[in-house]
């Protein structure tokens, strides 16, 4: 007897429309609201991309100035949020800290139950503005350093680096960081975005949806891969050891982090742009050895498995060169993807249907509790 077809992992199953982004694995393209992501990375800032994802159009000069002023006004962290972060043990992963901080912000925001688009936009902009403070507060407390207050004379990425390291960042570094934020911002119905949409579909609130999305992003098959790439590089050491390390890892059936993709089978559309940014950072920090290792593992993986890198592969070493702790890489992904998540949350809310699929039961046949005594 033939049962219903199961689409394990929902692979290849379209579940709804979206106007936020389009992934086309055939042409290897990714469009945000119609614009190729490579063009956006080359010509606009991450703030403009956030505006585009939320409002559907790029801002004109007046709209951008208003938007930037609004974002800059929300960058600070309340004492209460800092106090709760301080209570979290240092053994906790930074993703658990970010997840908790977003939850605390949601729990103390009187606007939380208001699910109008305007209220949701307010919340999205506040989270977008505060995430750099959350991520850098945690990284600095782990380094036993004081929090660096945000600066409202700097753009998003320059301020992020300022808060992380307490030094005015150089233009080349700001630009490479901004490119990474733009590339990470949105990617259709990936696992974390879908999680956010599932939560939104029950008419829960935006913060709950973002908290759930952070949980989904943490895993190494999704956002956790950028951190895992760096751990692999640390294990390998130098370029000449890459092929042997890979053979051993594959013999032990290990997944090689930063390679492969559910949707792209001929290469991730975002990789060339991120790789250019990595190469600029390699020059800037004079670390050709890191690029050699990058190329050696990529080449060996191509030869052994024919599997190509995804965005996390060039992003991990780029963040490493900039001076971020490896365990902070996935929180950086959160800071960016919160824009895409919240765009999807608002889209889901605007044309909602409860997301509730079916399962096919394969447990024991009906049976009965034995009568005791
Ligand atoms: N290392 C080793 N083998 C791999 C890898 C990899 N990274 N990716 C795919 N394969 C193999 C896999 O073992 C399987 O082989 P076989 O058919 O012999 O069992 C085949 O390729 C198909 O893989 P799959 O896991 O069934 O494919 P999927 O569509 O379920 O997986 C993936 C996609 C991203 C989960 C997977 O490629 C993977 O685990 N990659 C490593 C983690 C990673 O880099 N994730 C980041 C994804 S993109 C950015 C993001 O969202 O953060």
Boltz pocket constraint, residues with backbone or C-beta under 6 A from the ligand:
constraints:
  - pocket:
      binder: B
      contacts: [[A, 9], [A, 190], [A, 220], [A, 221], [A, 222], [A, 223], [A, 224], [A, 225], [A, 226], [A, 254], [A, 255], [A, 256], [A, 257], [A, 258], [A, 259], [A, 260], [A, 261], [A, 262], [A, 263], [A, 305], [A, 307], [A, 310], [A, 311], [A, 312]]
      max_distance: 6.0
